[in-house]
Structures are given as C-alpha cells and as structure tokens.
Amino acid sequence: MSMRLDYNRIAPAGVKALGGVYGYVLQSSLPTTMVTLVYLRISQINNCAYCLDMHTRDLLKGGVSVEKLALLQAWAEAGDLFDERERAALAWAETVTRVADTGVPDQAYEAARAVFDERELVDLTIAIGLMNAYNRMAISFRNTPQAAIEMAA
C-alpha cells in the first residue's frame, strides 16, 4: 500500500491546527499515558495502522508493559491491569468513537462523569475527536506506518 498524498505538505496549516489541539490535550490535566492508551484504542477500532504503530511505540517508550498493550482490546476483561480512570476513559472513547451506532447513551455519560470532572471529560472528548480525525487522515491518504518503512529499508 502506498501513500496517496502527503497531507502534511499539501495542507500544512490544517495539520498545524490539528497539532494545536494535540498540544492543548497534552497540557490538560489528563495523564499522558491514559490519553495515549485512548489514542491506541481508538486507532484499534478504526484500524489505523499508522496510528497503531505510532502509539504502541510511544507507550512502550513510556514504560507501559507489553501485557497491558496486548490486552488493550479486551480492557474490560483485563482485571486490574487498567485502573478505574483508564477503564472509564476507554469506555467513553469507545462509545464516542462509535457515535453513529451508540448515540452516546446517558448511561455511558453518567459512568464517565462518575470518574471525570466536567473539564476532564470535555478534554477527553476533545482528545477522542482529535484521534478520530487523525485516523481518518492517515487511513484516507494511506499514511505508511513506521514499521513498514523500517521493513522496506
């Protein structure tokens, strides 16, 4: 699979704007590891190879265990491997990412609000929307994962 076009080169201002949102999320009170786990889970749902590769590498560099990464898809069945806030963030990320199917029900909102204050939930939802946008860019234009580039070299 080859890249269709380089959106970074074609629309640098748009990509920079997305980067501004990314920077906003980084400066929020949300733990970076938790947000990156959410990014990886969203990328799993959307089947974004580029983002799966990138966020897996980031989490490994950040000291997250291989076991935790391996069980991310089944986080709800992974016992205490994921803490309460991570589980709540992952559940919220799944329902918001699948908004067309879920409608983000009241029960999901109430569960998230039981764990996150208003600002945290808004920031988390911004992060979720951002990763869904990044996934759509990378998938649509066939952004090549670093692992594929390394294998070809």
N, C-alpha and C positions, 0 to 999 in steps of 0.2 A: 504494500500500500504506500503510495507516495503522496506527499503534501500537495493539496490542490492550489493553495495560495498562502502567502505569508502575510497574515493579517497584521502582524506587528509592524511590517514595513509599509503596508498599504494604508493603514489607519492608526498611526502611532498615537494620535490624540485620543482616540477612543480607547485604545489599550491602556494609555496612561490614566484615563478616567477610571477604568476598572481597577488599576493599580492603586489609585487614591482610595477606593473603597476597601481594597485589601489592607492598605495602611491604616485605615480607620479601625478595621476589625482587630488588627494587631495591637493597637493602642487601647482597646477596650479592656474591661476588667475580666474578660473571659480567658481562662487558661489556654495558652497556645497549643499545648498537646491535645486538649479536648477539642478545640476548633479544628485542628489538623485531622483528628480521628473523624470528625464530622465531614470534613472535606473528602477524606478517603471513602467513607461510607456512601456519600452522595455519588462519588465517581464510580463506585461499585454498582450502584443502582442504574446509573446512566451508561455503564460500560465504556467509560472513557479511559482508554489505555494510557494516553499521555499523562493524565492526572493521577491515575492509579500508580504509575511508575514514580512520578514526582513525589507524591505524598507518602508513599511507602518508604522511599529513600529518606525523606525528611524525618519521619517518625523513627526510623532506625537510627539515624544520626542523633536524634534527640533522646535515645536510650529506651525507647519503647520496645518491649520484648517481642520476639518473633511469634511467641504463643498468642500474645494479645492481638497482633496483626492477623494471624491465621484465623482467629475466632471472631474477628470483627463482623463478618457477615451474619454470624449467629450470636451476636452480643446478648440477646435476650436469654439465651440458654447457657451463657458462659459463666454463670455464678457470680462470684465476687471479683472476677478478673476486671470488670468495669465497675467503677464506683457509681453512686447514686446520680451524681450530676452528669457523668458521661452517659449513663443509660437514658436519662431524661433528654439529653441533647441529641442522642442518636434516634430516639423515638420521635422527637419533634422534627428532626431532619428528614426522617423517612416520610412522615405524613405530609410535610410541606413540599418535599420534592415530588411526591405523588399526588399533588393537589387536585389534578383532574379526576383522579379515582377516589380520593378520600374526602375532599371538600374540607379538610382540616376540621374534624368534628370537635364539638365542645369538650368532650371527654379528653381529647388529646391536649387541648389548650389548658384545661384545668390541671392536668397532670404536669405539664411543663411549668405552669405558674406556681405549683406547689414547691418547685425546686429553684426556679429562677425569679429574681425580681423583675419588674417591668423593663428596666433598661437592659438587663442581661438578655431578656427574651427578645427584645427588639434587635439588639446587636447580634444575637444568634441567628435570628431570621434574616438579617442583612447578610450575614456570612453564608447562610444557606442559599439565598438568592444569587449571591456572587458566584458561588461554586457551580450552581446550575448554569449560569451564564458562561463561565469559563469552560465547562464541559461541552456546552453547545458549540462554542467557538472551536475548540480543539477537535471535536468529532466532525463537525461540518466541513472543516477545512483540512482534515486529516493530519493534524499535528503529530509528528513522529515521536514516540517515546524514546527517552534517552537510552534505555536498554536495547532497543532495536538499532539505534545508531552505533552503540558500542559493539554489538554483534557483527555489524557490517564492516566495522573498521579492521 
